[in-house]
């Protein structure tokens, strides 16, 4: 493998933002420490319960199970240095099939925080690997390596030159011939939610970045810098990187869709005022096994000038235990319910609602489906005699309860008088 990588470095290498080439295979010891035997044993044990049949049936994302295992057991500090989280297949499937439900060709797909490429693989498979070109950037070299392998195994070798290791927020790599940020047909992303970017936040103060980060840059807290809401920068970067006909799906913390002030609300206002919002799906708790943060999927469509669909899918799924963590798993039927409801813009009681941009403005730009559900009050016609009978029953029951209450009061008082030291 090392020889293949060296002899074909022009094909398989990833470029850093500085122009350095990183070969496909390297000495693995730097990633798995010196305990190779234990590491390999753990991987083999993982594969014993692993279905290759499902892999070949799905065709794509070969390393999903192993990568999720590596992140969960080998990364520390809430996802490691770069806040890496594996995106569950159900989330990736919903994102891809709600974005693409018609034939398209010769399109560009981009993920500014690609990881191992789960979202890109689902999206490319939904479009057709021969009908799209994949672009990505990720600060983690380990993730970029797995993404390249996925591209090779999925007939997407032509996209490998577009896989870049680097800091998307500070130094976005993909630009057009005029030096402006490249814009894409489809963008998918599960960005890190919280991460300390104080080391380079001052470097974001430029004319181009003022346009890109239109809603502002999150403040640096005096303590707990690791809680800085970096996902707000990724959201603005994605909006800036969409073509006029572009579509996007982004995983966000559910708190974003109802925040009443700050950068969060400014971003939602821009989405509504510029009519580029397609919908929101609020997912069940613990859909990510490695984090308890509740998440929603935000869908953008710059051509959607009509209604917006909001889905409350939080009640779906079955909770299972995975190691020390609780995890919610969606059935195929539940996944299809979300996808079909979104694509057909269907209103279902206590599940989905279809609203206009004006409706959203009236609700202070809230994107929570629950705030739009109709409160239904059921009325039953009764005769005056039936009403009198019901009231008499209520009065009789109250008299009994009051009598019992007085008896209990007397017993309590007598018991208190009998207490002695």
C-alpha positions as CSV (number, residue, x, y, z in Angstrom):
1,X,0.0,0.0,0.0
2,X,2.9,2.4,0.8
3,X,4.4,1.7,-2.6
4,X,1.1,2.2,-4.4
5,X,0.6,5.5,-2.6
6,X,4.2,6.7,-3.4
7,X,4.1,5.7,-7.1
8,X,0.7,7.4,-7.6
9,X,1.2,10.4,-5.3
10,X,-0.1,12.8,-8.1
11,X,-3.4,11.0,-8.1
12,X,-4.0,10.1,-4.4
13,X,-2.3,12.9,-2.5
14,X,-4.2,15.6,-0.5
15,X,-3.0,19.2,-0.7
16,X,-2.7,21.4,2.4
17,X,-3.7,25.1,2.2
18,X,0.1,25.7,2.0
19,X,0.5,23.5,-1.1
20,X,2.2,20.6,0.7
21,X,1.2,17.1,-0.6
22,X,0.2,14.4,1.9
23,X,0.5,10.9,0.6
24,X,-2.3,8.4,0.9
25,X,-0.8,5.9,3.4
26,X,1.6,6.7,6.1
27,X,3.1,4.9,9.1
28,X,0.0,4.2,11.2
29,X,1.8,4.2,14.6
30,X,1.4,7.9,15.0
31,X,-2.4,7.5,15.2
32,X,-2.7,4.3,17.2
33,X,0.2,4.8,19.6
34,X,2.5,1.9,20.2
35,X,-0.2,-0.6,21.2
36,X,-0.7,-2.0,17.7
37,X,-1.7,-5.5,18.8
38,X,-4.4,-4.2,21.1
39,X,-5.6,-1.8,18.4
40,X,-5.8,-4.4,15.7
41,X,-7.5,-6.8,18.1
42,X,-10.2,-4.2,18.9
43,X,-10.8,-3.6,15.1
44,X,-11.1,-7.3,14.4
45,X,-13.5,-7.7,17.3
46,X,-15.6,-4.8,15.9
47,X,-15.7,-6.5,12.5
48,X,-17.0,-9.7,13.9
49,X,-20.4,-8.0,14.5
50,X,-20.1,-6.0,11.3
51,X,-22.2,-6.7,8.2
52,X,-20.3,-6.5,5.0
53,X,-23.5,-7.5,3.3
54,X,-25.0,-4.1,4.2
55,X,-21.9,-2.3,3.1
56,X,-22.1,-3.8,-0.4
57,X,-25.8,-3.2,-0.5
58,X,-25.4,0.4,0.3
59,X,-22.3,0.7,-1.9
60,X,-20.8,3.7,-0.1
61,X,-19.3,4.9,3.1
62,X,-17.2,1.7,3.8
63,X,-15.6,2.9,7.0
64,X,-18.6,4.3,8.8
65,X,-18.7,1.7,11.6
66,X,-14.9,1.6,12.2
67,X,-14.6,5.4,12.0
68,X,-17.4,5.9,14.6
69,X,-15.6,3.3,16.8
70,X,-12.3,5.1,16.5
71,X,-13.8,8.5,17.3
72,X,-15.8,7.2,20.3
73,X,-13.0,5.2,21.9
74,X,-9.8,6.9,20.9
75,X,-10.8,10.6,20.9
76,X,-11.1,12.4,24.2
77,X,-12.3,15.8,25.3
78,X,-15.7,15.7,23.6
79,X,-14.7,14.6,20.2
80,X,-10.9,15.3,20.3
81,X,-8.9,18.3,19.3
82,X,-11.0,19.1,16.3
83,X,-14.4,18.1,17.8
84,X,-14.9,15.1,15.4
85,X,-18.2,13.4,15.5
86,X,-19.4,10.6,13.2
87,X,-22.7,11.6,11.5
88,X,-25.2,8.7,11.9
89,X,-26.3,7.1,8.6
90,X,-30.0,8.0,9.2
91,X,-29.1,11.7,9.4
92,X,-26.9,11.5,6.3
93,X,-29.6,9.7,4.4
94,X,-32.3,12.2,5.3
95,X,-30.1,15.1,4.3
96,X,-29.2,13.6,0.9
97,X,-32.7,12.5,0.0
98,X,-34.4,15.8,1.0
99,X,-31.8,17.7,-1.0
100,X,-31.9,15.6,-4.1
101,X,-35.2,14.1,-5.3
102,X,-34.9,14.7,-9.0
103,X,-32.3,13.9,-11.7
104,X,-29.4,16.3,-11.8
105,X,-26.0,16.1,-13.5
106,X,-22.7,17.9,-13.7
107,X,-23.0,19.4,-10.2
108,X,-20.6,20.3,-7.5
109,X,-20.9,19.0,-3.9
110,X,-19.1,20.6,-1.0
111,X,-18.5,19.9,2.7
112,X,-16.4,22.5,4.6
113,X,-16.0,20.2,7.6
114,X,-16.0,16.8,5.8
115,X,-14.6,14.4,8.3
116,X,-14.5,10.9,6.7
117,X,-17.1,12.0,4.2
118,X,-20.3,10.3,5.4
119,X,-22.4,13.2,4.2
120,X,-20.6,13.6,0.9
121,X,-20.8,9.9,0.1
122,X,-24.5,9.8,0.8
123,X,-25.0,12.9,-1.4
124,X,-22.8,11.7,-4.2
125,X,-24.6,8.3,-4.2
126,X,-28.0,10.0,-4.3
127,X,-27.0,12.1,-7.3
128,X,-24.8,9.5,-9.0
129,X,-21.0,9.3,-8.6
130,X,-20.5,10.0,-12.3
131,X,-22.8,13.1,-12.2
132,X,-21.0,15.1,-9.5
133,X,-17.6,16.4,-8.4
134,X,-16.8,16.5,-4.7
135,X,-15.0,19.2,-2.9
136,X,-14.0,19.3,0.8
137,X,-11.8,20.9,3.4
138,X,-11.1,19.6,6.9
139,X,-8.5,20.4,9.5
140,X,-8.0,16.8,10.5
141,X,-5.5,14.8,8.5
142,X,-6.9,11.5,9.8
143,X,-10.3,12.3,8.5
144,X,-8.9,13.4,5.1
145,X,-7.2,10.1,4.8
146,X,-10.4,8.1,5.3
147,X,-12.3,10.4,3.0
148,X,-9.8,9.7,0.2
149,X,-10.2,6.0,0.7
150,X,-13.9,6.4,0.5
151,X,-13.6,8.3,-2.8
152,X,-11.3,5.7,-4.3
153,X,-13.8,2.9,-3.4
154,X,-16.7,4.8,-4.8
155,X,-15.6,5.8,-8.3
156,X,-14.8,9.3,-7.2
157,X,-11.1,9.3,-7.8
158,X,-11.6,12.4,-10.1
159,X,-12.5,14.4,-7.0
160,X,-9.4,13.6,-4.9
161,X,-7.5,16.8,-6.0
162,X,-10.4,18.7,-4.4
163,X,-9.9,17.2,-1.0
164,X,-7.9,19.7,1.1
165,X,-6.5,19.6,4.6
166,X,-6.8,23.0,6.2
167,X,-8.7,25.5,8.3
168,X,-11.9,26.4,6.4
169,X,-12.8,29.3,8.5
170,X,-9.4,31.0,8.5
171,X,-8.1,30.0,5.1
172,X,-10.9,28.6,2.8
173,X,-9.1,26.9,0.0
174,X,-11.6,26.6,-2.9
175,X,-11.7,29.8,-4.9
176,X,-12.6,30.8,-8.5
177,X,-10.2,32.3,-11.1
178,X,-10.9,35.8,-9.7
179,X,-9.8,34.8,-6.2
180,X,-13.3,34.8,-4.8
181,X,-14.6,31.9,-2.8
182,X,-16.0,29.2,-5.0
183,X,-19.8,28.6,-4.9
184,X,-21.4,25.2,-5.1
185,X,-24.6,23.5,-6.2
186,X,-24.9,21.4,-3.1
187,X,-23.4,21.8,0.4
188,X,-23.7,19.4,3.3
189,X,-22.2,19.8,6.7
190,X,-22.1,18.6,10.3
191,X,-19.8,21.3,11.6
192,X,-18.2,21.3,15.1
193,X,-20.7,23.1,17.4
194,X,-18.3,24.4,20.0
195,X,-14.5,24.9,19.6
196,X,-11.9,27.3,20.7
197,X,-10.9,29.5,17.7
198,X,-9.5,32.4,19.8
199,X,-6.1,31.8,18.3
200,X,-7.1,33.0,14.9
201,X,-10.3,35.0,15.6
202,X,-8.4,38.3,15.2
203,X,-7.2,37.2,11.8
204,X,-10.8,37.0,10.5
205,X,-11.0,40.8,10.5
206,X,-10.9,41.5,6.7
207,X,-13.1,43.1,4.1
208,X,-13.9,39.7,2.5
209,X,-14.7,38.1,5.8
210,X,-17.0,41.0,6.8
211,X,-19.1,40.0,3.8
212,X,-18.8,36.3,4.5
213,X,-19.6,36.6,8.2
214,X,-22.4,39.1,7.8
215,X,-24.0,38.4,11.2
216,X,-20.8,38.7,13.1
217,X,-18.1,36.6,14.9
218,X,-18.9,35.1,18.3
219,X,-17.3,36.8,21.2
220,X,-14.4,35.2,23.0
221,X,-15.5,34.3,26.6
222,X,-13.2,35.0,29.5
223,X,-13.5,31.4,30.6
224,X,-14.3,28.2,28.8
225,X,-13.0,29.2,25.4
226,X,-13.7,25.7,24.2
227,X,-17.4,26.7,24.3
228,X,-17.1,29.2,21.5
229,X,-19.9,28.7,19.0
230,X,-17.9,28.0,15.9
231,X,-20.8,26.5,14.1
232,X,-22.2,30.0,13.5
233,X,-19.1,30.8,11.4
234,X,-19.6,27.6,9.4
235,X,-23.3,28.4,8.8
236,X,-22.4,31.9,7.4
237,X,-19.6,30.4,5.3
238,X,-22.1,27.9,3.8
239,X,-24.6,30.6,3.0
240,X,-21.9,32.6,1.3
241,X,-20.7,29.6,-0.7
242,X,-24.0,28.7,-2.2
243,X,-24.8,29.3,-5.9
244,X,-27.9,31.3,-6.7
245,X,-29.6,28.0,-7.5
246,X,-27.8,26.1,-4.6
247,X,-29.2,23.9,-1.9
248,X,-27.7,23.0,1.5
249,X,-28.3,20.8,4.5
250,X,-26.6,21.6,7.8
251,X,-26.7,19.9,11.2
252,X,-27.2,22.5,14.0
253,X,-27.8,22.5,17.7
254,X,-31.6,22.7,18.2
255,X,-31.1,25.8,20.3
256,X,-30.2,27.7,17.2
257,X,-33.7,27.5,15.7
258,X,-35.3,29.5,18.5
259,X,-32.6,31.8,19.9
260,X,-34.2,35.2,20.5
261,X,-31.1,37.4,20.0
262,X,-27.5,37.5,18.8
263,X,-25.8,36.0,15.8
264,X,-28.2,33.1,15.7
265,X,-31.2,35.2,15.1
266,X,-29.5,37.5,12.6
267,X,-28.6,34.4,10.5
268,X,-32.2,33.2,10.6
269,X,-33.5,36.6,9.7
270,X,-31.2,36.6,6.6
271,X,-32.4,33.2,5.6
272,X,-36.1,34.3,5.8
273,X,-35.6,37.8,4.4
274,X,-33.6,36.5,1.4
275,X,-36.1,33.6,0.9
276,X,-33.5,30.8,1.0
277,X,-35.0,28.6,3.7
278,X,-36.5,25.3,2.7
279,X,-37.3,23.7,6.1
280,X,-36.1,22.3,9.4
281,X,-36.2,18.8,10.8
282,X,-35.9,18.6,14.6
283,X,-34.3,15.2,15.3
284,X,-34.8,12.9,18.4
285,X,-32.5,13.2,21.4
286,X,-29.4,11.1,21.4
287,X,-29.4,10.6,17.7
288,X,-25.6,11.0,18.0
289,X,-24.3,8.3,20.4
290,X,-21.2,10.4,21.3
291,X,-23.0,13.6,22.3
292,X,-26.2,14.4,24.2
293,X,-26.7,17.7,22.3
294,X,-30.2,17.8,20.6
295,X,-29.8,18.6,16.9
296,X,-31.9,19.8,14.0
297,X,-31.2,19.6,10.3
298,X,-31.5,23.0,8.5
299,X,-32.3,22.9,4.8
300,X,-31.6,25.9,2.5
301,X,-32.7,26.4,-1.1
302,X,-32.1,29.7,-2.8
303,X,-34.9,29.0,-5.2
304,X,-37.5,28.3,-2.6
305,X,-39.7,31.4,-2.7
306,X,-42.8,29.6,-1.4
307,X,-43.7,27.7,1.7
308,X,-41.3,26.3,4.4
309,X,-41.8,22.9,6.0
310,X,-41.0,22.4,9.7
311,X,-40.9,18.8,11.1
312,X,-41.0,17.8,14.7
313,X,-39.4,14.3,14.6
314,X,-38.3,14.3,18.2
315,X,-40.8,11.6,19.2
316,X,-39.6,9.1,16.6
317,X,-37.0,6.4,17.1
318,X,-36.1,3.6,19.5
319,X,-33.7,4.2,22.4
320,X,-30.9,1.6,22.7
321,X,-27.9,1.4,24.9
322,X,-24.5,1.5,23.2
323,X,-21.7,1.0,25.8
324,X,-22.2,3.7,28.4
325,X,-24.3,5.9,26.1
326,X,-27.9,6.0,25.1
327,X,-28.6,6.1,21.4
328,X,-31.8,6.7,19.4
329,X,-32.2,4.7,16.3
330,X,-34.7,5.5,13.5
331,X,-36.4,2.6,11.6
332,X,-36.4,2.7,7.8
333,X,-40.1,3.5,7.9
334,X,-39.5,6.5,10.2
335,X,-36.7,7.8,7.9
336,X,-39.0,7.5,4.9
337,X,-41.8,9.3,6.8
338,X,-39.5,12.3,7.4
339,X,-38.2,12.3,3.8
340,X,-41.6,12.0,2.2
341,X,-43.2,14.6,4.5
342,X,-40.4,17.1,3.7
343,X,-40.4,16.5,-0.1
344,X,-44.2,16.7,-0.4
345,X,-44.5,19.6,2.1
346,X,-47.3,17.7,3.9
347,X,-48.8,19.0,7.2
348,X,-49.4,16.2,9.7
349,X,-50.9,16.8,13.1
350,X,-48.3,17.1,15.9
351,X,-45.5,16.1,13.3
352,X,-45.2,18.7,10.6
353,X,-46.4,22.1,9.6
354,X,-46.2,24.1,6.3
355,X,-45.7,27.9,6.9
356,X,-45.0,31.0,4.8
357,X,-42.1,33.3,5.3
358,X,-44.6,35.9,6.7
359,X,-45.7,33.3,9.3
360,X,-42.1,32.9,10.4
361,X,-41.6,36.7,10.7
362,X,-44.8,36.9,12.8
363,X,-43.3,34.3,15.2
364,X,-40.1,36.3,15.7
365,X,-38.2,34.1,13.2
366,X,-38.7,30.9,15.2
367,X,-38.1,27.7,13.2
368,X,-39.5,25.3,15.8
369,X,-42.5,23.3,14.4
370,X,-44.2,23.1,17.8
371,X,-44.7,26.9,17.9
372,X,-46.9,26.6,14.8
373,X,-49.0,23.6,15.7
374,X,-52.7,24.4,16.0
375,X,-54.1,24.0,19.5
376,X,-57.2,22.0,19.1
377,X,-60.1,22.1,21.7
378,X,-62.8,19.4,21.4
379,X,-66.3,20.5,22.2
380,X,-69.2,18.2,23.1
381,X,-72.8,19.3,23.0
382,X,-74.8,18.4,26.1
383,X,-78.3,19.2,27.3
384,X,-79.1,21.5,30.4
385,X,-80.2,18.4,32.3
386,X,-76.9,16.6,31.5
387,X,-74.9,19.7,32.6
388,X,-76.9,19.9,35.9
389,X,-76.2,16.3,36.6
390,X,-72.5,16.7,36.0
391,X,-72.3,19.7,38.2
392,X,-74.2,17.9,41.0
393,X,-71.7,15.0,40.7
394,X,-68.7,17.4,41.0
395,X,-70.3,19.1,44.1
396,X,-70.9,15.7,45.7
397,X,-67.4,14.6,45.1
398,X,-66.0,17.8,46.5
399,X,-68.1,17.5,49.7
400,X,-66.7,14.0,50.2
401,X,-63.1,15.2,49.7
402,X,-63.5,18.2,52.0
403,X,-65.0,15.9,54.7
404,X,-62.0,13.5,54.4
405,X,-59.7,16.5,54.5
406,X,-61.1,17.6,57.9
407,X,-60.8,14.1,59.3
408,X,-57.2,13.9,58.3
409,X,-56.5,17.4,59.8
410,X,-57.9,16.3,63.1
411,X,-55.8,13.1,63.1
412,X,-52.6,15.0,62.3
413,X,-53.3,17.5,65.1
414,X,-53.9,14.6,67.6
415,X,-50.7,12.8,66.5
416,X,-48.7,16.0,67.0
417,X,-50.1,16.5,70.5
418,X,-48.9,13.0,71.4
419,X,-45.3,13.6,70.4
420,X,-42.8,13.7,73.3
421,X,-39.1,14.1,73.6
